[in-house]
């Protein structure tokens, strides 16, 4: 683990408090047959469809049928692909729960899909979050005769409730008792055939809201799930538990307890009515969490995505270190933004670990990789894990015997599946076509990999290693600051950038791939021609295009680049270019450009991550200034499966 347990917990809760938890969506509906119950399955489908942006690895639901049976239907896949197979529309009833999953632990299989049930198929549970003490609980429950069938942490919940019921508690008390001994994060909805008109719920850290409809109550991780049925909502607070029926809600606060003794935890009834709010958002706005576009939401999610990725990296990185240590050659391949992460990774491996590697654009890689051997390593970077150019190159490399490492944001997607080692970023689903949080989390992976490699190979003295690691841990905080500081600046700058036809993005050394990513963002969503190249190249040709007012952005991370880039800024100013620099606070170059965006000074190896953020914001605001939808740039798709 990269962070100490205590550090992880402190930052985790802090960030979860700020951003909420964006993975998996849950829904519960308590209704009557005359309200929505006659079409319960169809309504569950609609609600889950509205939650699809939270995850789409698997989908499932459970209903109690009018004759009192629990039916559970679930499988791997996207909701529209499995709608027929699961037969949503065939089911009616007065209570039902559903789940859409973004896998972070355990592959997205049919068995791991939610809901999960107890031994007798009387209780079904959907859950968002992570139960940290599930292994202990699972062992104890197995000793007491419970049978588990999935690899999930969630499955302990129905078995715990079953266990407490066996020991004499009624369902609600058993549920409260079970919740009180869970550790970690959770939003839970549960149904039980013994209480066929209720949905039991509980929340700790992962978000959970109740919707008050006409003759129907909803429980969900997010408002968009039920917004077409009601806009009256109650946001639950930590350690609130309760149940809904079609016409009533009970909310109680409980405390946590330690043991498996069947004594329900002390609880107090919560007067929730003053907390009910009417939400005026449209469905689309609600899915975007109040942001006008997914891209802006995802830019703002970066501190949490980076934090989750840092804390989620584990032994697989040491596996990659081992492979690289023994390799003759290392290749890093990716397309578009993932190529820029690959190139950054290549610089970092060289700088921190003295390892030479070659970054190759995925669509060009197959010819190169057709000559690799079993002594070579290929790192394939793809947020979607499905990009065909990258996949084809991976297949070529595998055929030649090379070891392949996948860096992806999507568990069990094609590239990780075909690779020898999988390293996952934990950015959550990225809906905006332009990659933002998946890029910064890819940079986290490479920074950490280079640090570990440097430590193991002895190129990085222990003190430097520790110092850089602690700087990497501070990145979520720095990115948070950079977003807040740069948003107004980007908004203002975008008014000028919006009128330009072309721009250069220049950097040196590690600043080159960050400039390339800045240029890609501007061209793909604001449709302004943008070109990036190493700043030293200007005089070899590109400076011929520069005329008064031509925008030139400089990326200065604060290392070797800072020492030598001053002259490049001067030569552009001398031709009347409009120069803008992103540089560390107090930088020696800060007086040279016309516009300077000073950011916290970090080590340049770590600065790559926050220093891309101003470019993301400038591109975003320039696109909106020009009247374009940044979430759906023309001619582009989120996953490119054609060569
Ligand atoms: C740009 C962008 C694309 C992708 C590229 C590779 O914002 O998103 O350039 O980076 O299509 O996609 P993945 O990473 O899914 O292989």
Boltz pocket constraint, residues with backbone or C-beta under 6 A from the ligand:
constraints:
  - pocket:
      binder: B
      contacts: [[A, 334], [A, 335], [A, 336], [A, 337], [A, 338], [A, 339], [A, 381], [A, 382], [A, 383], [A, 384], [A, 385], [A, 386], [A, 387], [A, 390], [A, 433], [A, 434], [A, 435], [A, 436], [A, 520], [A, 524], [A, 637], [A, 638], [A, 639], [A, 640]]
      max_distance: 6.0
